Amino acid sequence: VLQKGLKENFADAQVSVVDCPDLTQEPFSFPAKGICGKPRIADVGGVPYLIPVVQKEKVYDLNTVAKDIELPGAFILGAGAASSKILGVNAELIPIVQTKSEKKSAVNGSYIAQINPVDKGCLLEKYSSKYTDCEFGLLANLYASEGQPGKVIEVKANGRTGELNFVSCLRQILEKHYGEKPVGMGGTFIIQKGKAKIHIMPPEFSACPLNTDEDVNNWLKFFEMKAPLICQTVIVSRDPGFDLRVEHTHCFSHHGEGGHYHQDTSPDSVQYLGYLLPAELLFRIDRPQETHLVGRD
């Protein structure tokens, strides 16, 4: 299904089932070896807690989420917002955490991307270099598993010929094929070559209400960042009525760049390599009572 669809959007695409590479190795350096074992997705909070006006009291903990999704000790990765309570500012969180279990304490391999106060560029830092908690704020889209080795879906796509970004392409392929049946996937992929459009939220929350996508885009800070970028993604083919964010991807790198992935900006030269797995369960945590569709892309 994925290979056929990808070939409509990329010059070359190969999808196969392989053994998950050891994700403790470079370039990932994750605290778990794989993304297999009881795979599940959690959509926590939501964009309505950020816009039109921020609700700073919305703070969560990845160790608690692991228990909520009935997988204490889970290995969690994905995309979310950092806790402004901890950081003192607003920032992008790239969560990569082996949550605590009865026998072991948590290992936080997350990154934070924020606007550098000195030069207004990207400041990417390892979360554990400054903080000891596993908190996040407002919203997150998370893929969780036992962090085990096992069989995964390897996706290779080179040379983008269509308009859709890599993640939207995967999601829409699934939606087209499976229709009413929601199919969720999560995992990691590398933009191996090329450049990408990435945003980072400003350190200050907007004083004025952000009521439209245009308002949101004017508030966000956009950058063109270079490969290699290691991206963590959560995809659901369609929302079965839980007010989900159906795709969300954050990335980090070893050269100081990272944030929220939008699209590659070098379609001819771009190369993607991903390792993904379909999820068995979906959990919706702290769904906003009042909702809207602004700022979801």
C-alpha positions in Angstrom: 0.0 0.0 0.0 2.7 2.5 1.0 5.1 1.7 -1.8 2.4 2.1 -4.5 1.3 5.5 -3.0 4.8 6.8 -2.5 5.7 6.3 -6.1 3.0 8.8 -7.0 4.8 11.4 -4.9 8.5 10.5 -5.2 10.8 9.6 -8.1 11.9 6.5 -6.2 10.4 4.6 -3.3 11.0 1.3 -1.6 9.0 -0.1 1.3 9.9 -3.4 3.0 9.7 -5.2 6.3 13.1 -5.4 8.0 14.6 -5.9 11.4 14.6 -2.6 13.3 18.1 -1.2 13.4 19.7 -0.7 16.8 18.4 2.7 17.7 20.9 3.1 20.5 23.5 3.7 17.7 24.2 6.8 15.7 22.6 8.8 14.3 19.6 8.1 16.7 21.4 7.5 20.0 18.0 6.6 21.6 17.7 5.1 25.1 16.0 2.0 23.6 17.0 -0.5 20.9 13.8 -0.5 18.9 10.2 0.6 18.5 8.5 -2.8 18.8 6.4 -4.4 21.5 2.8 -3.3 22.2 2.9 -0.3 19.9 0.4 2.4 20.7 -0.4 6.1 20.1 -1.4 8.8 22.5 -2.8 12.2 21.6 -2.4 14.4 24.7 -4.0 17.8 25.2 -4.2 19.7 22.0 -3.7 22.9 20.0 -6.7 24.5 21.6 -4.6 24.7 24.8 -2.1 26.8 22.9 -4.3 29.0 20.7 -6.1 31.3 20.5 -4.8 32.0 24.0 -2.4 29.8 26.0 -3.5 27.7 29.0 -0.2 27.5 30.8 -1.6 25.3 33.6 -1.8 22.4 31.1 1.3 20.4 32.1 1.8 16.6 31.8 4.4 14.0 32.6 5.6 11.3 30.2 5.9 8.8 33.1 2.2 9.4 33.9 1.3 9.1 30.2 3.0 5.7 30.1 0.8 4.5 32.9 -2.3 6.1 31.4 -1.7 4.1 28.1 -1.3 0.9 30.2 2.4 0.5 29.4 4.5 1.7 32.4 8.1 1.8 31.4 7.2 2.5 27.8 9.7 3.9 25.3 8.0 7.1 24.0 8.9 9.3 21.0 7.0 12.0 19.1 6.3 15.7 19.0 5.0 18.1 21.6 5.5 21.4 23.4 8.0 21.8 26.2 6.7 22.8 29.7 7.0 26.5 30.0 6.7 26.0 33.8 10.1 24.2 33.7 11.8 26.2 31.0 10.4 29.6 31.7 9.8 30.0 28.0 7.8 28.4 25.2 9.7 25.8 23.1 9.4 22.8 20.8 9.9 19.4 22.5 11.3 16.4 20.7 10.3 13.7 23.2 12.5 10.6 23.3 12.1 9.0 26.7 12.4 5.5 28.2 9.9 6.1 31.0 10.4 4.9 34.5 9.5 1.4 35.6 9.5 -0.4 39.0 13.1 -1.4 38.4 14.6 1.5 36.5 14.4 5.3 36.6 13.5 7.2 33.4 16.1 7.9 30.8 15.3 11.2 29.0 16.9 11.5 25.6 14.7 14.3 24.5 15.7 17.5 22.8 14.3 21.1 23.0 14.4 23.6 20.2 13.9 27.2 21.0 14.7 30.6 19.7 18.2 31.6 20.6 17.9 34.9 22.6 21.3 36.0 21.3 20.9 35.7 17.5 17.2 34.7 17.1 18.4 31.5 15.4 17.7 27.9 16.5 19.0 26.8 19.9 18.8 23.0 20.1 19.7 21.4 23.4 19.6 17.9 25.0 16.9 18.2 27.6 18.9 16.3 30.2 21.7 18.8 30.0 19.6 21.2 32.0 16.5 19.4 33.4 15.8 16.1 35.3 12.0 15.8 34.8 9.9 14.2 32.0 7.3 17.0 31.8 5.7 18.6 28.8 3.0 21.2 28.2 -0.1 21.9 26.3 0.0 19.1 23.7 1.9 16.1 22.4 1.5 13.3 19.8 3.3 10.3 21.1 4.2 6.8 19.8 4.9 4.3 22.6 6.2 0.8 22.6 8.2 -1.6 24.8 11.3 -0.3 23.0 12.2 -3.8 21.7 13.9 -4.9 18.6 11.7 -6.6 16.0 10.2 -6.3 12.5 9.4 -2.8 11.3 8.4 -1.1 8.1 11.4 0.5 6.4 10.5 3.3 4.0 12.9 4.8 1.5 11.8 7.7 -0.7 14.0 9.9 -2.9 13.3 12.8 -5.1 9.9 14.4 -4.3 7.8 14.9 -7.4 4.5 15.7 -5.7 3.3 18.5 -3.5 2.8 16.5 -0.3 5.4 16.3 2.4 6.7 12.8 3.3 4.4 12.4 6.4 1.3 13.8 4.7 1.9 11.5 1.8 2.1 8.4 4.0 -1.0 9.5 5.9 -3.1 10.2 2.8 -2.1 6.9 1.2 -3.4 5.1 4.3 -6.6 7.2 4.4 -7.2 6.5 0.7 -6.7 2.8 1.1 -8.3 2.1 4.4 -11.2 4.6 4.2 -13.3 4.7 7.3 -10.9 2.4 9.3 -8.4 4.6 11.1 -4.8 3.3 10.8 -2.1 4.8 13.1 1.7 4.6 12.7 4.7 6.0 14.5 8.4 5.9 14.5 11.5 7.7 13.3 12.8 8.8 9.9 16.0 10.6 8.7 16.1 13.3 6.1 19.5 12.1 4.8 20.0 14.7 2.1 18.6 18.1 1.3 17.0 20.8 3.4 13.7 21.3 5.1 11.2 24.0 6.3 11.0 23.8 10.1 9.3 26.1 12.6 10.1 26.9 16.2 7.5 28.6 18.5 8.6 32.0 19.9 9.7 32.0 23.6 6.8 34.3 24.5 3.2 33.1 24.1 1.2 35.5 21.9 -0.4 38.4 23.9 -3.0 38.7 21.1 -5.4 35.9 20.4 -4.3 33.8 17.4 -7.6 33.3 15.6 -6.6 32.1 12.1 -3.9 30.0 10.5 -2.4 33.2 9.1 -2.1 34.6 12.7 -0.4 31.4 13.8 2.1 31.5 10.8 2.9 35.1 11.5 3.7 34.2 15.1 5.8 31.2 14.4 9.5 31.5 13.4 10.3 29.5 10.2 13.8 28.3 9.2 15.4 26.3 6.5 17.5 23.6 8.1 19.9 21.1 6.6 20.2 17.4 6.6 20.7 15.1 8.3 17.6 15.6 10.4 16.3 12.8 12.7 12.5 13.1 12.8 10.0 11.5 15.1 6.5 11.2 13.7 3.0 10.1 14.7 0.4 9.6 11.9 -3.3 8.6 12.1 -5.0 8.1 8.7 -8.2 9.7 9.8 -9.8 11.1 13.0 -12.5 8.6 14.2 -14.1 11.4 16.2 -11.6 12.1 19.0 -10.4 15.6 17.9 -7.0 14.2 17.0 -4.0 15.9 15.4 -3.7 13.4 12.5 0.0 14.1 11.9 2.8 15.7 13.9 6.5 15.5 13.4 9.5 17.0 15.3 13.1 16.6 14.5 16.6 17.1 15.9 20.1 16.9 14.5 23.7 16.6 15.7 24.6 20.0 14.1 22.4 22.2 16.3 19.1 22.4 14.3 15.7 21.0 15.0 12.0 21.8 15.5 8.6 21.1 13.8 8.9 19.5 10.4 6.7 21.0 7.6 8.3 20.0 4.2 11.6 19.4 2.5 12.7 22.5 0.4 15.0 20.5 -1.9 12.6 18.1 -3.7 15.1 17.0 -6.3 17.8 16.0 -3.9 15.9 14.9 -0.8 16.3 11.4 0.6 14.1 9.9 3.3 14.8 6.8 5.3 12.2 5.7 7.9 11.4 3.0 10.4 7.7 2.9 11.3 5.2 0.5 12.9 1.4 0.4 12.9 0.0 1.0 16.4 -2.5 -1.4 18.0 -4.2 1.1 20.3 -5.1 4.8 20.4 -5.4 6.8 23.6 -7.0 10.2 23.8 -5.8 12.0 27.0 -7.3 15.3 28.3 -9.2 16.2 25.1 -10.0 19.9 25.0 -13.7 20.6 25.6 -13.6 23.7 23.3 -11.9 23.0 20.0 -11.1 24.4 16.6 -9.0 23.4 13.6 -6.6 26.4 13.5 -2.9 25.7 13.7 -3.0 21.9 13.0 -0.6 21.5 10.2 
